[in-house]
Amino acid sequence: MLSKDALPLIQATLPVVKEHGAAITGHFYQRMFTHQPELKNLFNMGNQASGDQAQALAGAVYGYASNLGRTEITEPILNRIAHKHVSLGITPAQYTIVGRHLIASIGEVLGEAATNEILSAWDEAYWLMATDLIAREARIYQELAWQAGQDWDEMTIVDKQQAGDGAMAIYLRTSDASPLRPFRPGQYISVELDVPALGLNQCRQYSLSHAAQDVWRITVKREQPQQGPAGNVSNLLHDTKQIGDKLRVGPPAGEFVLQAEARPVYLLSAGIGITPVLAMLHQLVAEQSPRKIIFAHANQSTAAIAHWPEVIEAMDALEHGELALWLDEPTRNCAAFTGRMDLAQLGALHAQADFYLCGPLAFMAAQRQWLLAQGVPAQNIHYEAFGPDVFGAA
Ligand code: HEM
């Protein structure tokens, strides 16, 4: 709980801090990287260039400060951040560094308006959130038997295959033949590579699209060069990493996983967003799930769908599976709707279902809005946003 002195100061200054949010977080990253340049290896320089990470951090801090005590709002945000941090091996000591630069940045951007009392109130709010995150992360690390800050696992690329237009399936095995770490379908791993163009290491998260007993598979989409640093790691995986090469890999993390309740399941994806829901589909097949399962996917064409033959095979193996496609280009021998995904075209909705969304933000926003309008409870709509969660932050 915030102290009784801090709460009114936070409430009174929230609008002005929010108004200067982008400037504060922009200033914060610049300040922190000047003092601690090694942290540039940890942060995605593509997201820094686009400002998305600043937006996500700002969204989280304001979201938390303005919803203190409303756990139904703060819980999912904190869990998502904690999982992302765990996948990157963030340590408690780093919270001191981040806190110092964040509070100093609020002071430097707001100038004289930021009195000592105001800054210490924000410091208190920061540490309230930080201690909560540190505790969550400690629990997740413990479950994973992973020490924050430990060396990452070394994994070897054992196969590499084209998996649809612009996507590459990369198969990984532990280099020392130790068992794979526990993984829940829908989760992701962080992969760290040297990026010579930046003179830095960079980490990226990739959902596992499949996991067998001793092999994990990530499916990586090539990013177009005009998207600037966005494809730094993905394109290196495509172009320079070969079978036999080693990768540094963090622990599996993420809370986008199938809920235990035996409700119908909608797996809704677009483009490369198919990867985590494909892993869930494999789980449902392996469990011989009796649930009603609707796998709905939007893409340009069937040729562009990553692991398309595998999707068909998995759907055939389900007792109550229904496949629905929305394609830009009509395909012979394949029933599909055209244009954007519109679930109304499937007839009556199973409102008491769990919905799992992954794809571009505009796709997820449109689906979520429509589902809410149909009366689906928000807690039954689960999503995975690739990159900083500007979706949840909004
Ligand atoms: C109260 C403190 C903190 C808050 C509120 C916070 C918030 C966030 C948020 C909202 C994200 C985006 C998550 C997503 O949606 O993907 C994120 C990611 C991240 N955070 Fe934190 N964070 C905090 C502390 C830290 C600390 C101490 C570090 C360590 C230096 C850190 C490093 C990172 C990194 C490296 C990412 C991934 C971003 C990227 O790939 O560029 N964070 N954090």
Boltz pocket constraint, residues with backbone or C-beta under 6 A from the ligand:
constraints:
  - pocket:
      binder: B
      contacts: [[A, 39], [A, 42], [A, 43], [A, 44], [A, 45], [A, 47], [A, 48], [A, 53], [A, 56], [A, 57], [A, 60], [A, 61], [A, 80], [A, 81], [A, 84], [A, 85], [A, 88], [A, 90], [A, 91], [A, 92], [A, 94], [A, 95], [A, 96], [A, 98], [A, 126], [A, 129], [A, 130], [A, 133], [A, 203], [A, 385], [A, 387], [A, 388], [A, 389], [A, 390]]
      max_distance: 6.0
